[in-house]
Every structure is written in C-alpha cells, then in structure tokens.
Amino acid sequence: MPESQQSEKGINIVLDKIFSNTARSVIDFGAGEGKWGKALKGKMQIVDGVEVWGSYILKYNLHNFYDTLYEADMRKFEFEKRYNIAILGDVLEHVSKDEAIGFLNKLKDNVDVIYLTIPVTVCIQDGEAIGNPFETHRYQWSDKEIRYDLGFELLNVSVNDNGLVAVGCYEWIK
C-alpha cells in the first residue's frame, strides 16, 4: 500500500524527534503517497525521497513534496550525499531479511539517524497492490529482531487504523 500502516501517534513521535533535532537533511525511502515529504518540505533544508514504483510518482505528484526524488530500488540506491536522517516508513518488510540487512548496513554509513516504522505482527500482503509488484511482503520482522539484531530503540508500538496489525516505531542513532 502506498500509505503507511503507522498510527498517527507513531507518525507524530517521529516528527517531534525530527523537529527537535538540529538535523537539516532527510531522505525518505519508500515515498509512497508522500506523507513524510508533505510533512517535512519547507521545514527542513533538504527533503529527498526514493520511490521504486514510477506509477506512484505520477499518481501522487511526488516531485511536489521532495527537493530531489529518485526513482530507484533502495537495495540498489547509490548515495550522492550524506543525510542527517533517513525515514523507512513501512519498507523493510518488502524485501528479504538479507536484503534488508545489506541495505541497512549501507544506510548506516550514510546517515546519522534512522526512523523505522514497520509491522511487528503478522501483516500478510501477498502479491501486487494497486498493480505494484513491490508491495508484496517478503519478510515478517519481530520487535526482538529489530531491537536486538538490528540495533534500533523502540519508540512506540500501536495498532493500525483497522486494528489488525501492530506497527512498531523505532530509532537508530549512530
């Protein structure tokens, strides 16, 4: 789905953390419908986005919400500059565990802080959504894996709007 499963509480926690930080540059992986770009554009010095599905870029007019928008697969993304903050809003579950770990290792070399929102209970999404083959969930992460294996700190867990999925909100600081 192009929109996040994260509750409004989780979104507000991330925004409060970003705005209380002296950081000036943000990169949003999995831009989707542009939620983070809309919330941050004009309030940060640089707000860049990465979206793999070209149809979302057109449908949601993503170029309006990001200073630079890359149409790219995060697993193959090549950093042109360093960012203070990266946002991974409901994206890691769309790649295999090994691909996610490889991407995170590269990301941690290029940012100071990562905010991650991700389903931590079963959230089946098998196959295309809105014609997008990248929407399939490839791995189900647990809170324990995210905190202990990936090194993130838990900020919040809340249930999505339909009450079926618990979504964790995490922070990693270099």
Secondary structure, 3 states (H helix, E strand, C coil): CCCCCCCHHHHHHHHHHHHCCCCCEEEEECCCCCHHHHHHECCECEEEEEECCHHHHHHCCHHHCCCEEEECCHHHCCCCCCEEEEEEECCHHHCCHHHHHHHHHHHHCCEEEEEEEEECCCCCCCCCECCEHHHCCCCCCCHHHHHHHCCCEEEEEEECCCCCCEEEEEEEEC
